[in-house]
Amino acid sequence: MEYIIGSGAILERGENGSITPANLHASIARPLPTPVQALAVDFESVQPSSLCRLLIAAQGTTPAAFRQNVSDRLRAQRVCSLADVLIALAKGVGADEVHLFAHWLPDQQTCEDLAAAGIRLLTHPLETIEAAAVVAGQRNRRWKAA
């Protein structure tokens, strides 16, 4: 069994779109072709046009670094296509590929935009993720015990 543990964000599209900090803990039943550094997961949609929420995350990065290198850049861009999001994710965490877990495949234009940016997209059925826990919108701080 393989595990993915990453810091990231849940992106919500629309007029009142938002970026909510999130952490992902997921188990994968079978080994993936390459190690996962950057990933996107759509737990809800059956086709790209119905995409409303997308979890993006990266292994090996802190929540603060993810916010600064990915979320803040997306927030500054304001309007983003799926390709824009995946490119910002990959570049923000220094990855040359992104794993997408969903019930759908991205359209040709998204694939071409990623390829033009030098980003390899690896797609996986959502069922590849056996179990997942997402913690979102939590604020915490460490303190020393007395």
C-alpha positions as CSV (number, residue, x, y, z in Angstrom):
1,M,0.0,0.0,0.0
2,E,1.2,3.5,-0.8
3,Y,0.3,6.7,1.1
4,I,0.0,10.2,-0.1
5,I,0.2,12.9,2.6
6,G,0.3,16.5,1.4
7,S,-0.4,20.1,2.2
8,G,-2.7,21.9,-0.2
9,A,-5.9,23.7,-0.8
10,I,-9.5,23.2,-1.9
11,L,-10.4,25.4,-4.8
12,E,-14.0,26.4,-5.4
13,R,-15.0,27.9,-8.7
14,G,-17.6,30.5,-9.4
15,E,-18.4,34.1,-8.6
16,N,-17.7,33.5,-4.9
17,G,-14.8,31.1,-5.5
18,S,-12.5,30.4,-2.7
19,I,-9.2,28.8,-1.8
20,T,-9.3,27.0,1.5
21,P,-6.1,25.5,3.1
22,A,-6.3,21.7,3.3
23,N,-4.3,18.6,4.1
24,L,-4.8,15.3,2.4
25,H,-4.0,11.8,3.7
26,A,-4.8,9.1,1.2
27,S,-4.0,5.4,0.7
28,I,-3.4,4.0,-2.8
29,A,-3.9,0.3,-3.3
30,R,-1.5,-0.3,-6.1
31,P,1.9,1.4,-6.8
32,L,1.7,4.4,-9.2
33,P,4.1,4.7,-12.1
34,T,6.0,7.5,-10.6
35,P,6.2,9.0,-7.1
36,V,3.6,11.6,-6.4
37,Q,4.9,15.1,-5.6
38,A,2.0,17.2,-6.9
39,L,-1.6,16.1,-7.3
40,A,-5.1,17.2,-7.9
41,V,-8.2,15.3,-6.8
42,D,-11.9,15.8,-7.9
43,F,-14.0,13.8,-5.5
44,E,-17.4,14.9,-7.0
45,S,-17.6,15.5,-10.7
46,V,-18.2,13.1,-13.5
47,Q,-17.0,15.4,-16.3
48,P,-14.7,18.5,-16.5
49,S,-17.6,20.8,-17.2
50,S,-19.2,20.0,-13.8
51,L,-16.0,20.6,-11.8
52,C,-16.9,22.8,-8.8
53,R,-14.3,21.9,-6.2
54,L,-10.8,20.6,-6.8
55,L,-8.3,19.6,-4.1
56,I,-4.7,20.4,-5.0
57,A,-1.8,19.2,-2.9
58,A,1.9,18.5,-2.7
59,Q,3.9,16.0,-0.7
60,G,7.0,17.4,1.0
61,T,5.9,21.0,1.4
62,T,4.6,22.8,4.5
63,P,1.2,24.5,4.5
64,A,2.9,28.0,4.7
65,A,5.1,27.2,1.7
66,F,2.1,25.9,-0.3
67,R,0.1,29.0,0.5
68,Q,3.0,31.3,-0.6
69,N,4.1,29.4,-3.7
70,V,0.7,28.1,-5.0
71,S,-2.4,29.5,-3.3
72,D,-1.3,33.2,-3.3
73,R,-0.2,33.0,-6.9
74,L,-3.6,31.6,-7.9
75,R,-5.4,34.2,-5.8
76,A,-3.4,37.0,-7.6
77,Q,-4.3,35.5,-11.0
78,R,-8.0,35.6,-10.0
79,V,-9.4,33.7,-13.0
80,C,-7.8,30.4,-13.8
81,S,-8.4,27.5,-16.2
82,L,-7.8,24.0,-15.1
83,A,-4.5,24.1,-16.9
84,D,-3.5,27.4,-15.1
85,V,-4.2,25.7,-11.8
86,L,-2.2,22.6,-12.6
87,I,0.7,24.6,-14.0
88,A,0.8,26.9,-10.9
89,L,0.7,23.8,-8.7
90,A,3.6,22.1,-10.5
91,K,5.7,25.2,-10.8
92,G,5.0,26.3,-7.2
93,V,6.3,23.0,-5.8
94,G,9.0,22.4,-8.3
95,A,7.4,19.4,-9.9
96,D,7.5,18.5,-13.6
97,E,4.4,16.3,-13.4
98,V,1.0,16.4,-11.8
99,H,-1.1,13.4,-10.9
100,L,-4.9,13.9,-11.5
101,F,-7.4,11.6,-9.7
102,A,-10.9,12.0,-11.1
103,H,-13.9,10.3,-12.8
104,W,-13.0,12.2,-16.0
105,L,-10.1,13.1,-18.3
106,P,-9.1,16.7,-19.1
107,D,-9.9,18.1,-22.5
108,Q,-7.3,18.4,-25.3
109,Q,-6.6,22.1,-24.7
110,T,-5.7,21.5,-21.1
111,C,-3.3,18.7,-22.1
112,E,-1.7,20.9,-24.8
113,D,-1.3,23.9,-22.3
114,L,0.4,21.6,-19.8
115,A,2.7,20.1,-22.4
116,A,3.6,23.6,-23.6
117,A,4.6,24.5,-20.0
118,G,6.7,21.4,-19.7
119,I,4.3,19.7,-17.3
120,R,3.5,16.0,-17.7
121,L,0.0,15.0,-16.6
122,L,-0.7,11.5,-15.3
123,T,-4.4,10.7,-14.9
124,H,-5.8,8.0,-12.6
125,P,-9.4,6.9,-11.9
126,L,-10.6,8.3,-8.6
127,E,-11.0,4.7,-7.4
128,T,-7.2,4.4,-7.3
129,I,-7.6,6.2,-4.0
130,E,-8.8,3.5,-1.6
131,A,-9.4,5.9,1.3
132,A,-8.8,9.6,1.9
133,A,-9.1,12.1,4.7
134,V,-9.2,15.8,4.0
135,V,-8.7,18.3,6.8
136,A,-9.7,21.8,5.6
137,G,-10.0,25.3,6.9
138,Q,-8.3,24.5,10.2
139,R,-6.1,27.0,11.9
140,N,-3.6,25.7,14.4
141,R,-0.5,26.7,16.2
142,R,2.1,24.8,18.1
143,W,2.8,25.6,21.7
144,K,5.3,24.2,24.2
145,A,4.0,22.1,27.1
146,A,4.5,23.6,30.5
